[in-house]
Amino acid sequence: MHRITIEYGAPGDPETFEQHYTEVHVPLAAKLPGLRRFTTSHPRGLGTDAPSFVAELWFDDADALKAALKSPEMAAAAADAQTFDVASMTMFSGEVVETSLP
């Protein structure tokens, strides 16, 4: 699996951000080709600062992720994300490697 993670800093208006994200941004991102899983969270720092909001978009493999990044659907979602009134936005991707536990 490969994942895109987006970390958002504190929004200027949390209620407006949540409403827009849920009603506008999620439907845009849900159209990404190859998207297998889409999760969001409001993390709490454990002794350190944490982002205000995190979204994770999961894809089967690197090729599926690359195709999604180049798609018109990603362009639409990215354009919408540029309208967010947030303190910061950090986006990164990588392969997810699961470790077997004894």
N, CA, C and O atoms as CSV, one atom per row, in Angstrom:
chain,resi,resn,atom,element,x,y,z
A,1,MET,N,N,0.839,-1.178,0.000
A,1,MET,CA,C,0.000,0.000,0.000
A,1,MET,C,C,0.885,1.242,0.000
A,1,MET,O,O,1.997,1.237,0.530
A,2,HIS,N,N,0.371,2.291,-0.599
A,2,HIS,CA,C,1.010,3.603,-0.579
A,2,HIS,C,C,-0.006,4.610,-0.075
A,2,HIS,O,O,-1.206,4.476,-0.316
A,3,ARG,N,N,0.486,5.614,0.622
A,3,ARG,CA,C,-0.417,6.556,1.270
A,3,ARG,C,C,0.050,7.986,1.061
A,3,ARG,O,O,1.245,8.284,1.079
A,4,ILE,N,N,-0.934,8.868,0.860
A,4,ILE,CA,C,-0.708,10.309,0.919
A,4,ILE,C,C,-1.239,10.760,2.268
A,4,ILE,O,O,-2.360,10.421,2.648
A,5,THR,N,N,-0.434,11.523,2.988
A,5,THR,CA,C,-0.855,12.082,4.272
A,5,THR,C,C,-0.825,13.595,4.159
A,5,THR,O,O,0.142,14.171,3.659
A,6,ILE,N,N,-1.887,14.236,4.627
A,6,ILE,CA,C,-1.958,15.697,4.642
A,6,ILE,C,C,-2.213,16.132,6.075
A,6,ILE,O,O,-3.197,15.728,6.694
A,7,GLU,N,N,-1.314,16.961,6.594
A,7,GLU,CA,C,-1.451,17.501,7.938
A,7,GLU,C,C,-1.830,18.970,7.834
A,7,GLU,O,O,-1.185,19.734,7.116
A,8,TYR,N,N,-2.872,19.361,8.548
A,8,TYR,CA,C,-3.360,20.735,8.533
A,8,TYR,C,C,-3.126,21.385,9.899
A,8,TYR,O,O,-3.412,20.794,10.940
A,9,GLY,N,N,-2.598,22.619,9.873
A,9,GLY,CA,C,-2.497,23.408,11.085
A,9,GLY,C,C,-3.871,23.954,11.449
A,9,GLY,O,O,-4.839,23.764,10.714
A,10,ALA,N,N,-3.945,24.619,12.566
A,10,ALA,CA,C,-5.224,25.113,13.078
A,10,ALA,C,C,-5.943,25.996,12.058
A,10,ALA,O,O,-5.347,26.921,11.507
A,11,PRO,N,N,-7.225,25.711,11.807
A,11,PRO,CA,C,-7.997,26.558,10.894
A,11,PRO,C,C,-8.409,27.862,11.564
A,11,PRO,O,O,-8.571,27.926,12.783
A,12,GLY,N,N,-8.577,28.909,10.743
A,12,GLY,CA,C,-9.037,30.188,11.271
A,12,GLY,C,C,-10.410,30.074,11.899
A,12,GLY,O,O,-10.666,30.671,12.945
A,13,ASP,N,N,-11.297,29.315,11.273
A,13,ASP,CA,C,-12.655,29.080,11.777
A,13,ASP,C,C,-12.898,27.575,11.714
A,13,ASP,O,O,-13.252,27.055,10.656
A,14,PRO,N,N,-12.716,26.868,12.827
A,14,PRO,CA,C,-12.822,25.403,12.812
A,14,PRO,C,C,-14.151,24.870,12.282
A,14,PRO,O,O,-14.166,23.885,11.543
A,15,GLU,N,N,-15.250,25.493,12.641
A,15,GLU,CA,C,-16.557,25.000,12.174
A,15,GLU,C,C,-16.702,25.128,10.663
A,15,GLU,O,O,-17.199,24.215,10.003
A,16,THR,N,N,-16.269,26.261,10.116
A,16,THR,CA,C,-16.338,26.462,8.671
A,16,THR,C,C,-15.435,25.473,7.954
A,16,THR,O,O,-15.820,24.903,6.933
A,17,PHE,N,N,-14.227,25.265,8.487
A,17,PHE,CA,C,-13.299,24.299,7.892
A,17,PHE,C,C,-13.919,22.909,7.864
A,17,PHE,O,O,-13.921,22.252,6.823
A,18,GLU,N,N,-14.446,22.452,9.004
A,18,GLU,CA,C,-15.045,21.108,9.091
A,18,GLU,C,C,-16.200,20.952,8.104
A,18,GLU,O,O,-16.303,19.936,7.418
A,19,GLN,N,N,-17.055,21.947,8.038
A,19,GLN,CA,C,-18.208,21.871,7.151
A,19,GLN,C,C,-17.760,21.799,5.685
A,19,GLN,O,O,-18.236,20.961,4.919
A,20,HIS,N,N,-16.844,22.688,5.314
A,20,HIS,CA,C,-16.360,22.689,3.930
A,20,HIS,C,C,-15.637,21.385,3.608
A,20,HIS,O,O,-15.840,20.800,2.544
A,21,TYR,N,N,-14.803,20.940,4.522
A,21,TYR,CA,C,-14.044,19.709,4.280
A,21,TYR,C,C,-14.991,18.535,4.052
A,21,TYR,O,O,-14.816,17.758,3.113
A,22,THR,N,N,-15.988,18.415,4.913
A,22,THR,CA,C,-16.933,17.302,4.832
A,22,THR,C,C,-17.837,17.389,3.608
A,22,THR,O,O,-18.058,16.389,2.925
A,23,GLU,N,N,-18.358,18.574,3.332
A,23,GLU,CA,C,-19.370,18.720,2.285
A,23,GLU,C,C,-18.797,18.952,0.889
A,23,GLU,O,O,-19.437,18.609,-0.105
A,24,VAL,N,N,-17.602,19.528,0.803
A,24,VAL,CA,C,-17.031,19.860,-0.505
A,24,VAL,C,C,-15.767,19.038,-0.798
A,24,VAL,O,O,-15.668,18.395,-1.843
A,25,HIS,N,N,-14.812,19.065,0.125
A,25,HIS,CA,C,-13.511,18.455,-0.168
A,25,HIS,C,C,-13.564,16.929,-0.204
A,25,HIS,O,O,-12.988,16.314,-1.101
A,26,VAL,N,N,-14.239,16.321,0.747
A,26,VAL,CA,C,-14.314,14.854,0.755
A,26,VAL,C,C,-14.931,14.319,-0.541
A,26,VAL,O,O,-14.376,13.387,-1.124
A,27,PRO,N,N,-16.057,14.870,-1.016
A,27,PRO,CA,C,-16.591,14.372,-2.290
A,27,PRO,C,C,-15.619,14.545,-3.469
A,27,PRO,O,O,-15.603,13.712,-4.375
A,28,LEU,N,N,-14.819,15.604,-3.468
A,28,LEU,CA,C,-13.820,15.780,-4.527
A,28,LEU,C,C,-12.743,14.704,-4.424
A,28,LEU,O,O,-12.414,14.055,-5.417
A,29,ALA,N,N,-12.201,14.516,-3.235
A,29,ALA,CA,C,-11.123,13.544,-3.044
A,29,ALA,C,C,-11.608,12.111,-3.242
A,29,ALA,O,O,-10.845,11.254,-3.687
A,30,ALA,N,N,-12.851,11.852,-2.919
A,30,ALA,CA,C,-13.401,10.497,-3.051
A,30,ALA,C,C,-13.414,10.034,-4.512
A,30,ALA,O,O,-13.507,8.835,-4.775
A,31,LYS,N,N,-13.323,10.959,-5.455
A,31,LYS,CA,C,-13.332,10.628,-6.883
A,31,LYS,C,C,-11.947,10.266,-7.426
A,31,LYS,O,O,-11.819,9.913,-8.598
A,32,LEU,N,N,-10.913,10.349,-6.590
A,32,LEU,CA,C,-9.559,10.050,-7.071
A,32,LEU,C,C,-9.477,8.629,-7.612
A,32,LEU,O,O,-9.926,7.692,-6.953
A,33,PRO,N,N,-8.910,8.457,-8.803
A,33,PRO,CA,C,-8.785,7.107,-9.339
A,33,PRO,C,C,-7.853,6.270,-8.464
A,33,PRO,O,O,-6.789,6.730,-8.051
A,34,GLY,N,N,-8.268,5.041,-8.190
A,34,GLY,CA,C,-7.438,4.122,-7.414
A,34,GLY,C,C,-7.497,4.299,-5.912
A,34,GLY,O,O,-6.835,3.556,-5.188
A,35,LEU,N,N,-8.264,5.253,-5.418
A,35,LEU,CA,C,-8.355,5.471,-3.974
A,35,LEU,C,C,-9.027,4.269,-3.324
A,35,LEU,O,O,-10.129,3.880,-3.713
A,36,ARG,N,N,-8.363,3.682,-2.335
A,36,ARG,CA,C,-8.884,2.489,-1.660
A,36,ARG,C,C,-9.434,2.786,-0.269
A,36,ARG,O,O,-10.322,2.091,0.224
A,37,ARG,N,N,-8.894,3.823,0.351
A,37,ARG,CA,C,-9.266,4.122,1.726
A,37,ARG,C,C,-8.991,5.594,1.961
A,37,ARG,O,O,-8.014,6.138,1.447
A,38,PHE,N,N,-9.852,6.240,2.738
A,38,PHE,CA,C,-9.713,7.670,3.016
A,38,PHE,C,C,-10.080,7.865,4.487
A,38,PHE,O,O,-11.234,7.672,4.872
A,39,THR,N,N,-9.105,8.244,5.305
A,39,THR,CA,C,-9.360,8.434,6.729
A,39,THR,C,C,-9.001,9.852,7.139
A,39,THR,O,O,-8.144,10.492,6.529
A,40,THR,N,N,-9.667,10.331,8.179
A,40,THR,CA,C,-9.349,11.634,8.764
A,40,THR,C,C,-9.284,11.492,10.273
A,40,THR,O,O,-9.883,10.584,10.849
A,41,SER,N,N,-8.554,12.397,10.909
A,41,SER,CA,C,-8.474,12.378,12.371
A,41,SER,C,C,-8.119,13.757,12.894
A,41,SER,O,O,-7.580,14.603,12.181
A,42,HIS,N,N,-8.441,13.954,14.165
A,42,HIS,CA,C,-8.051,15.139,14.926
A,42,HIS,C,C,-7.070,14.649,15.990
A,42,HIS,O,O,-7.477,14.325,17.106
A,43,PRO,N,N,-5.781,14.593,15.650
A,43,PRO,CA,C,-4.819,14.028,16.598
A,43,PRO,C,C,-4.621,14.900,17.834
A,43,PRO,O,O,-4.836,16.112,17.816
A,44,ARG,N,N,-4.210,14.245,18.887
A,44,ARG,CA,C,-3.828,14.950,20.115
A,44,ARG,C,C,-2.354,14.677,20.355
A,44,ARG,O,O,-1.905,13.532,20.300
A,45,GLY,N,N,-1.610,15.735,20.619
A,45,GLY,CA,C,-0.187,15.578,20.874
A,45,GLY,C,C,0.058,14.835,22.168
A,45,GLY,O,O,-0.657,15.028,23.152
A,46,LEU,N,N,1.058,13.995,22.166
A,46,LEU,CA,C,1.451,13.264,23.373
A,46,LEU,C,C,2.757,13.855,23.879
A,46,LEU,O,O,3.825,13.258,23.744
A,47,GLY,N,N,2.647,15.030,24.458
A,47,GLY,CA,C,3.833,15.721,24.966
A,47,GLY,C,C,4.476,16.636,23.952
A,47,GLY,O,O,5.437,17.332,24.276
A,48,THR,N,N,3.970,16.654,22.732
A,48,THR,CA,C,4.487,17.525,21.684
A,48,THR,C,C,3.310,18.126,20.926
A,48,THR,O,O,2.160,17.737,21.127
A,49,ASP,N,N,3.614,19.073,20.057
A,49,ASP,CA,C,2.566,19.644,19.223
A,49,ASP,C,C,2.113,18.618,18.195
A,49,ASP,O,O,2.878,17.750,17.775
A,50,ALA,N,N,0.865,18.739,17.808
A,50,ALA,CA,C,0.317,17.861,16.769
A,50,ALA,C,C,-0.465,18.724,15.790
A,50,ALA,O,O,-0.928,19.805,16.153
A,51,PRO,N,N,-0.615,18.264,14.560
A,51,PRO,CA,C,-1.461,19.016,13.627
A,51,PRO,C,C,-2.900,19.041,14.140
A,51,PRO,O,O,-3.289,18.227,14.978
A,52,SER,N,N,-3.664,19.968,13.634
A,52,SER,CA,C,-5.060,20.088,14.030
A,52,SER,C,C,-5.920,18.997,13.393
A,52,SER,O,O,-6.880,18.517,13.995
A,53,PHE,N,N,-5.560,18.612,12.162
A,53,PHE,CA,C,-6.375,17.674,11.389
A,53,PHE,C,C,-5.457,16.912,10.452
A,53,PHE,O,O,-4.513,17.485,9.908
A,54,VAL,N,N,-5.721,15.626,10.257
A,54,VAL,CA,C,-4.908,14.800,9.364
A,54,VAL,C,C,-5.825,13.990,8.457
A,54,VAL,O,O,-6.812,13.415,8.914
A,55,ALA,N,N,-5.497,13.949,7.176
A,55,ALA,CA,C,-6.196,13.105,6.213
A,55,ALA,C,C,-5.193,12.121,5.620
A,55,ALA,O,O,-4.045,12.476,5.354
A,56,GLU,N,N,-5.638,10.884,5.415
A,56,GLU,CA,C,-4.792,9.860,4.803
A,56,GLU,C,C,-5.558,9.223,3.650
A,56,GLU,O,O,-6.700,8.789,3.801
A,57,LEU,N,N,-4.902,9.180,2.498
A,57,LEU,CA,C,-5.496,8.601,1.300
A,57,LEU,C,C,-4.638,7.407,0.890
A,57,LEU,O,O,-3.439,7.547,0.652
A,58,TRP,N,N,-5.252,6.249,0.812
A,58,TRP,CA,C,-4.544,4.988,0.610
A,58,TRP,C,C,-4.759,4.458,-0.810
A,58,TRP,O,O,-5.863,4.518,-1.351
A,59,PHE,N,N,-3.679,3.938,-1.399
A,59,PHE,CA,C,-3.689,3.388,-2.747
A,59,PHE,C,C,-2.981,2.030,-2.745
A,59,PHE,O,O,-2.144,1.765,-1.883
A,60,ASP,N,N,-3.320,1.173,-3.711
A,60,ASP,CA,C,-2.754,-0.177,-3.752
A,60,ASP,C,C,-1.239,-0.195,-3.904
A,60,ASP,O,O,-0.557,-1.012,-3.285
A,61,ASP,N,N,-0.709,0.714,-4.736
A,61,ASP,CA,C,0.726,0.670,-5.017
A,61,ASP,C,C,1.206,2.032,-5.525
A,61,ASP,O,O,0.422,2.971,-5.662
A,62,ALA,N,N,2.484,2.117,-5.795
A,62,ALA,CA,C,3.093,3.378,-6.237
A,62,ALA,C,C,2.495,3.855,-7.555
A,62,ALA,O,O,2.294,5.055,-7.742
A,63,ASP,N,N,2.211,2.937,-8.466
A,63,ASP,CA,C,1.640,3.335,-9.755
A,63,ASP,C,C,0.254,3.947,-9.590
A,63,ASP,O,O,-0.070,4.938,-10.244
A,64,ALA,N,N,-0.558,3.365,-8.725
A,64,ALA,CA,C,-1.903,3.911,-8.473
A,64,ALA,C,C,-1.805,5.296,-7.843
A,64,ALA,O,O,-2.570,6.195,-8.191
A,65,LEU,N,N,-0.869,5.466,-6.923
A,65,LEU,CA,C,-0.683,6.772,-6.288
A,65,LEU,C,C,-0.225,7.805,-7.312
A,65,LEU,O,O,-0.730,8.928,-7.330
A,66,LYS,N,N,0.732,7.432,-8.166
A,66,LYS,CA,C,1.217,8.355,-9.191
A,66,LYS,C,C,0.110,8.753,-10.154
A,66,LYS,O,O,0.012,9.916,-10.545
A,67,ALA,N,N,-0.722,7.794,-10.538
A,67,ALA,CA,C,-1.836,8.090,-11.441
A,67,ALA,C,C,-2.811,9.058,-10.783
A,67,ALA,O,O,-3.306,9.979,-11.432
A,68,ALA,N,N,-3.087,8.856,-9.512
A,68,ALA,CA,C,-3.999,9.754,-8.792
A,68,ALA,C,C,-3.412,11.162,-8.712
A,68,ALA,O,O,-4.132,12.145,-8.890
A,69,LEU,N,N,-2.115,11.264,-8.447
A,69,LEU,CA,C,-1.476,12.576,-8.333
A,69,LEU,C,C,-1.538,13.364,-9.640
A,69,LEU,O,O,-1.582,14.594,-9.621
A,70,LYS,N,N,-1.543,12.664,-10.774
A,70,LYS,CA,C,-1.560,13.317,-12.078
A,70,LYS,C,C,-2.967,13.514,-12.634
A,70,LYS,O,O,-3.126,14.047,-13.732
A,71,SER,N,N,-3.984,13.094,-11.896
A,71,SER,CA,C,-5.354,13.086,-12.416
A,71,SER,C,C,-6.032,14.456,-12.316
A,71,SER,O,O,-5.654,15.285,-11.488
A,72,PRO,N,N,-7.031,14.682,-13.163
A,72,PRO,CA,C,-7.830,15.915,-13.058
A,72,PRO,C,C,-8.571,15.996,-11.722
A,72,PRO,O,O,-8.829,17.086,-11.211
A,73,GLU,N,N,-8.906,14.839,-11.167
A,73,GLU,CA,C,-9.587,14.825,-9.865
A,73,GLU,C,C,-8.670,15.357,-8.767
A,73,GLU,O,O,-9.121,16.062,-7.864
A,74,MET,N,N,-7.378,15.018,-8.847
A,74,MET,CA,C,-6.424,15.548,-7.865
A,74,MET,C,C,-6.248,17.044,-8.067
A,74,MET,O,O,-6.131,17.788,-7.093
A,75,ALA,N,N,-6.229,17.489,-9.300
A,75,ALA,CA,C,-6.109,18.924,-9.569
A,75,ALA,C,C,-7.280,19.672,-8.951
A,75,ALA,O,O,-7.096,20.746,-8.378
A,76,ALA,N,N,-8.476,19.118,-9.060
A,76,ALA,CA,C,-9.661,19.762,-8.475
A,76,ALA,C,C,-9.579,19.768,-6.955
A,76,ALA,O,O,-9.890,20.780,-6.327
A,77,ALA,N,N,-9.164,18.655,-6.352
A,77,ALA,CA,C,-9.046,18.592,-4.888
A,77,ALA,C,C,-7.950,19.538,-4.397
A,77,ALA,O,O,-8.114,20.198,-3.370
A,78,ALA,N,N,-6.836,19.606,-5.125
A,78,ALA,CA,C,-5.737,20.493,-4.740
A,78,ALA,C,C,-6.150,21.958,-4.838
A,78,ALA,O,O,-5.793,22.763,-3.978
A,79,ALA,N,N,-6.894,22.303,-5.872
A,79,ALA,CA,C,-7.364,23.684,-6.016
A,79,ALA,C,C,-8.292,24.049,-4.867
A,79,ALA,O,O,-8.228,25.159,-4.339
A,80,ASP,N,N,-9.155,23.114,-4.481
A,80,ASP,CA,C,-10.043,23.371,-3.348
A,80,ASP,C,C,-9.239,23.542,-2.058
A,80,ASP,O,O,-9.536,24.427,-1.255
A,81,ALA,N,N,-8.227,22.703,-1.859
A,81,ALA,CA,C,-7.411,22.780,-0.639
A,81,ALA,C,C,-6.711,24.129,-0.508
A,81,ALA,O,O,-6.455,24.586,0.606
A,82,GLN,N,N,-6.403,24.767,-1.626
A,82,GLN,CA,C,-5.749,26.073,-1.588
A,82,GLN,C,C,-6.661,27.155,-1.006
A,82,GLN,O,O,-6.185,28.234,-0.651
A,83,THR,N,N,-7.953,26.882,-0.905
A,83,THR,CA,C,-8.891,27.861,-0.337
A,83,THR,C,C,-9.011,27.736,1.179
A,83,THR,O,O,-9.649,28.578,1.811
A,84,PHE,N,N,-8.416,26.708,1.774
A,84,PHE,CA,C,-8.545,26.497,3.221
A,84,PHE,C,C,-7.821,27.590,3.996
A,84,PHE,O,O,-6.693,27.957,3.666
A,85,ASP,N,N,-8.477,28.101,5.024
A,85,ASP,CA,C,-7.872,29.073,5.939
A,85,ASP,C,C,-7.270,28.296,7.112
A,85,ASP,O,O,-7.865,28.192,8.184
A,86,VAL,N,N,-6.071,27.754,6.875
A,86,VAL,CA,C,-5.378,26.966,7.900
A,86,VAL,C,C,-3.990,27.547,8.128
A,86,VAL,O,O,-3.414,28.186,7.247
A,87,ALA,N,N,-3.462,27.314,9.332
A,87,ALA,CA,C,-2.147,27.846,9.678
A,87,ALA,C,C,-1.044,27.241,8.817
A,87,ALA,O,O,-0.050,27.901,8.516
A,88,SER,N,N,-1.226,25.979,8.422
A,88,SER,CA,C,-0.222,25.306,7.594
A,88,SER,C,C,-0.863,24.079,6.956
A,88,SER,O,O,-1.910,23.599,7.388
A,89,MET,N,N,-0.202,23.594,5.921
A,89,MET,CA,C,-0.628,22.356,5.282
A,89,MET,C,C,0.620,21.654,4.781
A,89,MET,O,O,1.387,22.226,4.007
A,90,THR,N,N,0.830,20.414,5.218
A,90,THR,CA,C,1.978,19.619,4.811
A,90,THR,C,C,1.466,18.325,4.200
A,90,THR,O,O,0.654,17.622,4.802
A,91,MET,N,N,1.944,18.016,3.006
A,91,MET,CA,C,1.511,16.813,2.294
A,91,MET,C,C,2.733,15.975,1.971
A,91,MET,O,O,3.744,16.492,1.494
A,92,PHE,N,N,2.634,14.663,2.235
A,92,PHE,CA,C,3.725,13.766,1.906
A,92,PHE,C,C,3.164,12.387,1.580
A,92,PHE,O,O,2.022,12.077,1.918
A,93,SER,N,N,3.974,11.563,0.923
A,93,SER,CA,C,3.525,10.229,0.548
A,93,SER,C,C,4.623,9.224,0.836
A,93,SER,O,O,5.780,9.585,1.053
A,94,GLY,N,N,4.237,7.955,0.835
A,94,GLY,CA,C,5.207,6.907,1.020
A,94,GLY,C,C,4.574,5.540,1.051
A,94,GLY,O,O,3.356,5.399,1.154
A,95,GLU,N,N,5.417,4.541,0.960
A,95,GLU,CA,C,4.956,3.164,1.051
A,95,GLU,C,C,4.666,2.846,2.511
A,95,GLU,O,O,5.421,3.233,3.403
A,96,VAL,N,N,3.578,2.144,2.745
A,96,VAL,CA,C,3.227,1.713,4.088
A,96,VAL,C,C,3.708,0.276,4.247
A,96,VAL,O,O,3.296,-0.612,3.501
A,97,VAL,N,N,4.576,0.057,5.215
A,97,VAL,CA,C,5.120,-1.270,5.460
A,97,VAL,C,C,4.598,-1.758,6.812
A,97,VAL,O,O,4.826,-1.128,7.845
A,98,GLU,N,N,3.907,-2.872,6.784
A,98,GLU,CA,C,3.352,-3.417,8.020
A,98,GLU,C,C,4.355,-4.390,8.627
A,98,GLU,O,O,4.915,-5.242,7.936
A,99,THR,N,N,4.568,-4.248,9.915
A,99,THR,CA,C,5.495,-5.097,10.625
A,99,THR,C,C,4.709,-6.208,11.325
A,99,THR,O,O,3.743,-5.940,12.039
A,100,SER,N,N,5.127,-7.442,11.115
A,100,SER,CA,C,4.486,-8.564,11.800
A,100,SER,C,C,4.945,-8.591,13.247
A,100,SER,O,O,6.135,-8.469,13.536
A,101,LEU,N,N,4.006,-8.750,14.135
A,101,LEU,CA,C,4.328,-8.816,15.557
A,101,LEU,C,C,4.479,-10.281,15.986
A,101,LEU,O,O,3.819,-11.171,15.450
A,102,PRO,N,N,5.349,-10.505,16.950
A,102,PRO,CA,C,5.554,-11.896,17.407
A,102,PRO,C,C,4.311,-12.443,18.091
A,102,PRO,O,O,4.306,-13.592,18.535
